[in-house]
């Protein structure tokens, strides 16, 4: 079958989904309420269902009153029972897949349950909807005339007690439908390679002669791959290698600190960037408009959403609200109930709403990865935007960064200490330092108030990292590639001190 016919047919099939999306756009809260009742009803005979008497829950109020908010640590005993072969513990259908996730830096692994319903009605549905929304916005797309270069996790699937675990990307590849495998590169064999540096070389070798029309992956790691691709092939930019490239699908970390670097290797004004928000626990939101930074919250993936305002999070006054009660531009901790049996699960991400009709969000950070030692409420969204702003003002490029507090001692005021790896080190660090400090103040009024006349906070301090410091740090933790991320912000100094101790080591 000619590729043009395949492209037209695939586009037509995917666009049929638009009508269903329009339904939850029109009746968002009703769709969410019905979804919750279906999740509760289907799980009434599980161990959890009997414990909390799901059979008698007939409203959100009763659900919220009866079932507690849970962290992974609180759910772990139930998850371990299922990993050992016991079923019907927290979800009605058998669960044999577990996405192994250690978060950003924790050594202790999490095993997130992934049901067949979550695979089909959430993860794969999200992937198809991403294509559907993109094609709906770009009628002349020729996406399926070529292939999508994917850069997923570096892990294979392991078996234990007739259950299987691995990176989410490995689980998705293992269960991938034929149509998706046909339109992707590199091969599954290479995609599942565990050793990052060998894998990068294999991807370059296999994909450099393909007709790549899109690529997908975490911006930080994809940038490493693309720069190595240009180095290996001697090309000046990616269009010289793949002239039909039209879109980059990305997620996992904020794109802003990397945007200018991508513009240099993708020098076309009309090139498209489409962001997604997904995790081992589910697929949550998709950019639904060209040239936008807002993500449409997807409401019919078997996930019921609740939110904790960050100004009460972790306090005695903490309150939990449903979607119908959220407000614009406030930071919320995200709570999910899913079709994999995660009930009122605190995922650890923070979001804010940029639109209520439809519900659109931006991911602002992590509940554990922010700095509020001095009442400054600094979020990752603030620092990512400030880095991008300072880079533009000083014509610099940042590879990676992390921030920690300098605690007050005696009469000495506090401050924020940064470790920043630049693509090329600045001739004048103080110029970048001032641009960054000013940018944060313009983005965060709490930080600005603490910095006023150095009242509480002294000017920020910058350590210029040696080349590949962050890469070597992750390599030492066996966390190269995939979804592994640098912890941007912390209320403690552990990460920063580890990096400082490696600053003068050669690896």
C-alpha positions as CSV (number, residue, x, y, z in Angstrom):
1,X,0.0,0.0,0.0
2,X,1.5,3.4,-1.0
3,X,2.7,5.5,2.0
4,X,0.4,8.4,1.0
5,X,-2.7,6.2,1.4
6,X,-1.4,4.9,4.7
7,X,-0.8,8.5,5.8
8,X,-4.4,9.5,4.8
9,X,-6.0,6.5,6.4
10,X,-4.1,6.8,9.7
11,X,-5.0,10.5,9.9
12,X,-8.7,9.7,9.2
13,X,-8.8,6.9,11.9
14,X,-7.2,9.1,14.5
15,X,-9.4,12.0,13.9
16,X,-12.5,10.0,14.6
17,X,-11.6,10.4,18.3
18,X,-12.2,14.2,18.1
19,X,-15.9,13.7,18.7
20,X,-15.3,11.8,22.0
21,X,-12.9,14.5,23.1
22,X,-15.5,17.2,22.4
23,X,-17.9,15.3,24.8
24,X,-15.6,15.7,27.8
25,X,-14.8,19.3,26.8
26,X,-18.6,20.0,26.9
27,X,-19.4,18.0,30.1
28,X,-16.0,17.8,32.0
29,X,-17.3,17.5,35.6
30,X,-20.1,15.1,34.6
31,X,-17.6,12.8,32.8
32,X,-15.3,12.8,35.8
33,X,-18.1,12.0,38.3
34,X,-19.4,9.2,36.2
35,X,-15.9,7.8,35.8
36,X,-15.4,7.9,39.6
37,X,-18.6,5.9,40.2
38,X,-17.6,3.4,37.6
39,X,-14.2,2.9,39.2
40,X,-15.8,2.5,42.6
41,X,-18.5,0.1,41.4
42,X,-16.0,-2.1,39.5
43,X,-13.8,-2.5,42.6
44,X,-16.4,-3.1,45.3
45,X,-15.3,-6.8,45.7
46,X,-11.6,-6.1,46.0
47,X,-9.8,-6.2,49.3
48,X,-9.8,-2.4,49.5
49,X,-13.4,-2.3,48.2
50,X,-14.6,-4.4,51.1
51,X,-12.5,-2.6,53.7
52,X,-14.0,0.8,52.7
53,X,-17.4,-0.5,51.7
54,X,-17.3,0.7,48.1
55,X,-20.7,-0.9,47.5
56,X,-22.4,1.8,49.6
57,X,-20.5,4.8,48.1
58,X,-22.8,6.7,45.8
59,X,-21.3,10.3,45.9
60,X,-18.0,12.1,45.8
61,X,-18.6,13.4,49.3
62,X,-18.8,9.8,50.7
63,X,-15.8,8.8,48.6
64,X,-13.7,11.7,50.0
65,X,-14.9,11.1,53.5
66,X,-14.2,7.4,53.6
67,X,-11.0,6.8,51.6
68,X,-7.8,8.5,52.8
69,X,-5.2,10.2,50.7
70,X,-2.3,7.8,50.1
71,X,1.4,7.9,49.3
72,X,3.3,5.1,47.7
73,X,4.7,4.0,51.0
74,X,1.2,3.6,52.4
75,X,0.1,1.5,49.4
76,X,3.3,-0.5,49.1
77,X,2.1,-3.5,51.3
78,X,-0.9,-4.0,49.0
79,X,1.2,-3.6,45.9
80,X,3.6,-6.2,47.2
81,X,0.8,-8.7,47.8
82,X,-0.1,-8.4,44.1
83,X,3.5,-8.6,43.0
84,X,3.6,-12.0,44.9
85,X,0.6,-13.3,42.9
86,X,-2.4,-12.3,45.0
87,X,-5.1,-10.6,42.8
88,X,-8.3,-8.6,43.4
89,X,-6.5,-6.6,46.1
90,X,-7.0,-3.0,44.9
91,X,-8.2,-3.6,41.3
92,X,-10.8,-6.1,39.9
93,X,-8.9,-7.5,36.9
94,X,-5.5,-9.3,37.2
95,X,-2.4,-7.1,37.3
96,X,0.8,-8.6,36.0
97,X,2.7,-5.5,34.9
98,X,4.5,-3.1,37.2
99,X,6.3,0.0,36.1
100,X,9.6,0.2,38.1
101,X,10.3,3.8,39.0
102,X,12.7,5.3,41.5
103,X,11.6,8.9,41.0
104,X,14.3,11.5,40.5
105,X,17.1,10.2,42.8
106,X,15.8,7.8,45.4
107,X,17.6,4.5,45.5
108,X,14.5,2.7,46.6
109,X,12.4,1.5,43.7
110,X,8.7,2.0,43.4
111,X,6.6,-0.6,41.5
112,X,3.6,1.1,40.1
113,X,0.8,-1.3,39.0
114,X,-0.2,-1.1,35.4
115,X,-3.5,-2.9,34.5
116,X,-4.6,-3.9,31.1
117,X,-7.2,-1.2,31.3
118,X,-4.5,1.4,32.0
119,X,-2.4,0.2,29.1
120,X,-5.3,0.4,26.6
121,X,-7.6,3.1,27.9
122,X,-4.9,5.4,29.3
123,X,-1.3,5.0,28.0
124,X,-2.0,3.9,24.4
125,X,-5.1,6.1,24.2
126,X,-3.0,9.1,25.3
127,X,-0.4,8.3,22.6
128,X,-3.1,8.1,19.9
129,X,-4.8,11.2,21.2
130,X,-1.5,13.1,20.9
131,X,-1.4,12.2,17.3
132,X,-5.1,12.9,16.8
133,X,-4.8,16.4,18.3
134,X,-1.7,17.2,16.3
135,X,-3.2,16.0,13.0
136,X,-6.4,17.9,13.7
137,X,-4.4,21.1,14.1
138,X,-2.2,20.4,11.1
139,X,-4.3,19.3,8.1
140,X,-1.3,19.1,5.7
141,X,0.8,16.9,8.0
142,X,2.7,14.0,6.4
143,X,3.7,12.5,9.7
144,X,3.0,8.9,8.5
145,X,5.1,9.2,5.4
146,X,8.1,8.7,7.6
147,X,8.9,7.3,11.1
148,X,8.9,8.6,14.7
149,X,12.2,8.4,16.4
150,X,11.5,7.4,20.0
151,X,13.9,7.6,22.9
152,X,12.6,5.7,25.9
153,X,14.0,4.1,29.0
154,X,17.0,1.9,29.2
155,X,15.6,-1.3,30.7
156,X,14.4,-4.7,29.9
157,X,11.5,-6.6,31.4
158,X,12.1,-8.8,34.4
159,X,9.8,-11.6,35.7
160,X,9.0,-12.3,39.3
161,X,6.2,-14.6,40.7
162,X,4.6,-14.6,37.2
163,X,4.5,-10.8,37.3
164,X,6.7,-8.5,35.2
165,X,8.4,-5.2,35.9
166,X,10.6,-2.7,34.1
167,X,10.6,0.9,32.9
168,X,7.1,2.1,31.8
169,X,8.6,2.6,28.3
170,X,9.8,-1.0,28.2
171,X,6.3,-2.2,29.2
172,X,4.7,-0.1,26.5
173,X,7.1,-1.4,23.9
174,X,6.5,-5.0,25.0
175,X,2.7,-4.5,24.6
176,X,2.9,-2.1,21.6
177,X,0.3,-2.6,18.9
178,X,1.7,-3.5,15.4
179,X,0.7,-0.1,13.9
180,X,2.9,1.8,16.4
181,X,5.9,-0.5,15.9
182,X,5.6,-0.2,12.2
183,X,5.8,3.6,12.3
184,X,8.6,3.9,14.9
185,X,12.4,3.7,14.9
186,X,14.7,2.4,16.3
187,X,13.7,-1.3,16.5
188,X,12.3,-2.7,19.7
189,X,15.6,-4.6,20.3
190,X,17.6,-1.3,20.3
191,X,14.9,0.6,22.2
192,X,15.2,-1.9,25.1
193,X,19.0,-1.9,25.4
194,X,20.0,-1.2,29.0
195,X,23.5,0.3,28.6
196,X,22.9,3.9,27.7
197,X,26.1,4.8,25.8
198,X,26.0,1.6,23.7
199,X,22.3,2.3,23.0
200,X,22.9,5.8,21.8
201,X,25.5,4.6,19.3
202,X,23.1,1.9,18.0
203,X,20.2,4.4,17.7
204,X,22.4,6.7,15.6
205,X,23.5,3.9,13.4
206,X,20.0,2.7,12.8
207,X,18.1,5.9,12.4
208,X,20.5,8.3,10.5
209,X,19.3,6.9,7.1
210,X,15.6,6.7,8.0
211,X,13.0,9.2,6.9
212,X,12.3,10.6,10.3
213,X,9.3,12.9,10.4
214,X,8.9,13.3,14.2
215,X,10.8,12.4,17.4
216,X,9.7,11.8,21.0
217,X,11.5,11.8,24.3
218,X,12.6,13.7,27.4
219,X,14.2,17.0,26.2
220,X,17.5,16.7,28.2
221,X,18.3,13.2,27.0
222,X,17.0,13.8,23.5
223,X,19.3,16.8,23.2
224,X,22.3,14.6,24.1
225,X,21.2,12.1,21.3
226,X,20.6,14.8,18.7
227,X,23.9,16.6,19.4
228,X,25.8,13.2,19.1
229,X,23.8,12.5,15.9
230,X,25.0,15.8,14.3
231,X,28.5,15.2,15.5
232,X,28.6,11.7,14.0
233,X,27.1,12.6,10.7
234,X,28.8,16.0,10.3
235,X,25.5,17.8,9.6
236,X,24.9,21.4,10.7
237,X,21.3,20.9,11.8
238,X,18.7,18.1,11.9
239,X,16.9,19.2,8.7
240,X,20.1,18.4,6.7
241,X,19.7,14.9,8.0
242,X,16.0,14.5,8.0
243,X,14.4,17.1,5.7
244,X,10.8,16.0,6.4
245,X,11.0,16.6,10.2
246,X,7.9,18.4,11.4
247,X,7.3,17.9,15.1
248,X,9.0,17.0,18.4
249,X,6.8,15.4,21.0
250,X,8.3,15.9,24.5
251,X,7.6,15.6,28.2
252,X,9.2,14.6,31.5
253,X,10.9,17.9,32.3
254,X,10.1,21.6,31.6
255,X,11.1,22.5,28.0
256,X,11.9,26.2,28.6
257,X,15.6,25.8,29.6
258,X,16.2,23.8,26.4
259,X,14.1,25.7,23.9
260,X,16.9,28.0,22.6
261,X,19.3,25.0,22.2
262,X,16.6,23.1,20.1
263,X,16.1,26.2,18.0
264,X,19.8,26.0,17.0
265,X,19.5,22.4,15.8
266,X,16.0,22.9,14.3
267,X,16.3,26.3,12.6
268,X,12.7,26.6,11.2
269,X,10.2,29.1,12.7
270,X,7.2,26.8,11.9
271,X,8.7,23.7,13.4
272,X,6.2,22.3,15.9
273,X,6.8,21.3,19.5
274,X,4.0,19.3,21.3
275,X,4.2,18.6,25.0
276,X,2.7,15.8,27.0
277,X,2.3,15.1,30.7
278,X,2.5,11.4,31.5
279,X,4.1,9.2,34.2
280,X,4.3,5.6,35.3
281,X,0.9,6.2,37.1
282,X,-0.9,7.4,34.0
283,X,-1.2,9.7,31.0
284,X,-2.7,13.0,32.1
285,X,-2.5,15.9,29.7
286,X,-1.7,16.8,26.1
287,X,-0.9,20.1,24.3
288,X,-3.9,20.6,22.1
289,X,-3.0,23.8,20.2
290,X,0.0,24.7,18.0
291,X,2.6,27.0,19.6
292,X,1.1,26.7,23.1
293,X,2.5,25.9,26.5
294,X,-0.8,24.8,28.0
295,X,-1.9,21.2,28.3
296,X,-5.4,19.9,28.0
297,X,-6.3,17.7,31.0
298,X,-7.6,14.4,29.5
299,X,-10.7,13.4,31.5
300,X,-11.8,10.0,30.1
301,X,-8.6,7.9,30.6
302,X,-9.9,6.1,33.7
303,X,-8.3,8.7,36.0
304,X,-10.3,10.7,38.5
305,X,-8.5,13.9,39.6
306,X,-8.4,15.7,42.9
307,X,-6.3,18.6,44.0
308,X,-4.7,19.9,47.2
309,X,-4.0,23.7,47.3
310,X,-0.2,24.1,47.9
311,X,-0.8,26.9,50.4
312,X,-2.4,24.2,52.7
313,X,-0.5,21.2,51.6
314,X,1.0,19.2,54.5
315,X,-0.6,21.4,57.1
316,X,-3.5,20.7,59.6
317,X,-5.6,22.9,57.3
318,X,-5.0,20.8,54.2
319,X,-8.0,20.4,52.1
320,X,-8.7,18.3,49.0
321,X,-11.0,19.5,46.2
322,X,-12.3,18.0,43.0
323,X,-12.0,19.4,39.4
324,X,-15.2,21.5,39.6
325,X,-13.7,23.6,42.4
326,X,-10.2,24.5,41.1
327,X,-9.2,28.1,40.6
328,X,-7.0,29.7,38.0
329,X,-3.3,30.2,38.5
330,X,-3.1,28.5,42.0
331,X,-0.6,25.8,42.6
332,X,-2.1,22.4,43.4
333,X,-0.7,19.0,44.4
334,X,-2.2,16.4,42.1
335,X,-4.2,13.4,43.6
336,X,-5.3,10.6,41.3
337,X,-7.6,7.6,41.4
338,X,-6.9,5.3,38.5
339,X,-8.0,2.2,36.6
340,X,-4.9,0.5,37.9
341,X,-6.1,0.6,41.5
342,X,-4.3,3.7,42.8
343,X,-6.9,5.2,45.1
344,X,-6.5,8.9,46.1
345,X,-2.8,8.6,45.3
346,X,-0.6,11.6,45.9
347,X,1.6,11.4,42.8
348,X,4.0,14.2,43.9
349,X,3.5,16.6,41.1
350,X,2.2,20.2,41.3
351,X,0.1,21.9,38.6
352,X,-1.7,25.1,38.0
353,X,-4.7,25.8,35.8
354,X,-4.4,28.3,33.0
355,X,-7.9,27.8,31.7
356,X,-11.1,26.4,33.2
357,X,-13.1,26.0,30.0
358,X,-11.6,23.8,28.8
359,X,-9.4,22.6,31.7
360,X,-5.8,23.3,30.8
361,X,-2.8,23.1,33.0
362,X,0.9,23.6,33.3
363,X,3.1,21.4,35.4
364,X,4.9,23.6,38.0
365,X,7.1,21.1,39.8
366,X,7.1,18.5,42.5
367,X,5.7,18.6,46.1
368,X,9.2,17.6,47.3
369,X,11.2,19.6,44.9
370,X,10.6,23.2,45.8
371,X,12.4,25.7,48.2
372,X,10.5,27.3,51.0
373,X,13.1,27.6,53.7
374,X,12.6,31.4,54.0
375,X,8.9,31.7,52.9
376,X,9.9,32.2,49.2
377,X,7.8,29.4,47.8
378,X,10.1,28.9,44.9
379,X,8.8,26.4,42.3
380,X,10.6,24.6,39.5
381,X,8.4,26.5,37.0
382,X,9.9,29.8,38.4
383,X,13.5,28.6,38.1
384,X,13.1,27.0,34.7
385,X,11.6,30.3,33.3
386,X,14.2,32.4,35.0
387,X,17.0,30.3,33.5
388,X,15.5,30.7,30.1
389,X,15.1,34.4,30.6
390,X,18.7,34.9,31.9
391,X,20.1,32.9,29.0
392,X,18.3,35.1,26.5
393,X,19.6,38.2,28.3
394,X,23.2,37.1,28.4
395,X,23.3,34.9,25.2
396,X,24.2,31.8,27.3
397,X,23.1,28.2,27.2
398,X,22.5,26.0,30.3
399,X,22.9,22.3,30.1
400,X,21.6,21.5,33.6
401,X,21.2,23.0,37.1
402,X,20.2,22.3,40.7
403,X,19.5,24.7,43.6
404,X,19.7,24.4,47.4
405,X,19.4,26.8,50.3
406,X,22.3,28.3,52.2
407,X,20.9,28.3,55.7
408,X,21.0,31.2,58.1
409,X,23.8,31.0,60.7
410,X,24.0,33.6,63.5
411,X,23.7,37.0,61.9
412,X,24.4,35.6,58.4
413,X,21.4,35.8,56.1
414,X,20.2,32.9,53.9
415,X,20.6,32.6,50.2
416,X,20.1,30.2,47.3
417,X,23.1,28.3,46.0
418,X,23.1,27.1,42.4
419,X,25.2,24.5,40.5
420,X,24.9,25.4,36.8
421,X,26.5,23.6,33.9
422,X,26.8,25.9,30.9
423,X,27.4,24.8,27.3
424,X,30.2,27.3,27.2
425,X,31.3,28.9,30.5
426,X,30.4,32.6,30.8
427,X,33.3,35.1,30.7
428,X,31.5,37.1,33.5
429,X,29.5,34.9,35.9
430,X,28.4,37.9,37.9
431,X,26.5,39.2,34.8
432,X,24.5,36.0,34.5
433,X,24.1,35.9,38.3
434,X,22.4,39.3,38.3
435,X,20.2,38.4,35.3
436,X,19.1,35.2,37.0
437,X,18.4,36.9,40.3
438,X,16.4,39.7,38.7
439,X,14.5,37.2,36.6
440,X,13.4,35.1,39.6
441,X,12.3,38.3,41.4
442,X,10.2,39.2,38.4
443,X,8.5,35.8,38.4
444,X,8.1,35.2,42.1
445,X,6.8,38.0,44.4
446,X,7.6,36.0,47.5
447,X,11.2,35.7,46.5
448,X,11.3,39.4,45.5
449,X,10.0,40.4,49.0
450,X,12.7,38.3,50.7
451,X,15.4,39.8,48.5
452,X,14.3,43.4,49.0
453,X,17.3,45.3,50.4
454,X,18.8,41.8,51.2
455,X,16.2,41.8,54.0
456,X,16.1,38.0,54.4
457,X,17.9,36.6,51.4
458,X,21.3,37.6,50.1
459,X,21.9,37.5,46.3
460,X,22.1,34.0,44.9
461,X,25.4,32.2,44.6
462,X,26.4,30.3,41.4
463,X,28.9,27.4,41.2
464,X,29.9,26.9,37.5
465,X,29.9,23.1,37.0
466,X,32.6,21.4,35.1
467,X,31.7,19.8,31.8
468,X,29.5,16.6,32.2
469,X,29.2,17.0,36.0
470,X,25.5,16.2,36.0
471,X,25.9,13.4,33.4
472,X,28.7,11.8,35.6
473,X,26.6,12.2,38.7
474,X,23.6,10.3,37.1
475,X,26.0,7.7,35.6
476,X,27.3,7.0,39.1
477,X,23.8,6.3,40.2
478,X,23.1,4.1,37.2
479,X,20.4,6.7,36.0
480,X,21.4,7.6,32.5
481,X,18.7,8.0,29.9
482,X,15.0,7.4,30.0
483,X,12.9,9.3,32.5
484,X,15.7,10.0,34.9
485,X,15.9,13.7,35.9
486,X,18.1,16.1,37.8
487,X,16.4,17.3,41.0
488,X,16.0,21.0,40.3
489,X,15.1,22.3,43.8
490,X,15.5,20.9,47.3
491,X,15.0,22.2,50.8
492,X,18.1,20.3,51.8
493,X,21.7,20.4,50.6
494,X,22.3,16.7,49.9
495,X,22.2,16.8,46.1
496,X,24.3,20.0,45.9
497,X,26.9,18.7,48.3
498,X,27.2,15.4,46.3
499,X,27.8,17.4,43.1
500,X,30.3,19.8,44.7
501,X,32.3,16.8,45.9
502,X,32.5,15.6,42.3
503,X,33.3,19.0,40.9
504,X,37.0,18.3,40.5
505,X,36.9,14.6,39.9
506,X,37.5,13.3,36.3
507,X,35.4,10.4,35.2
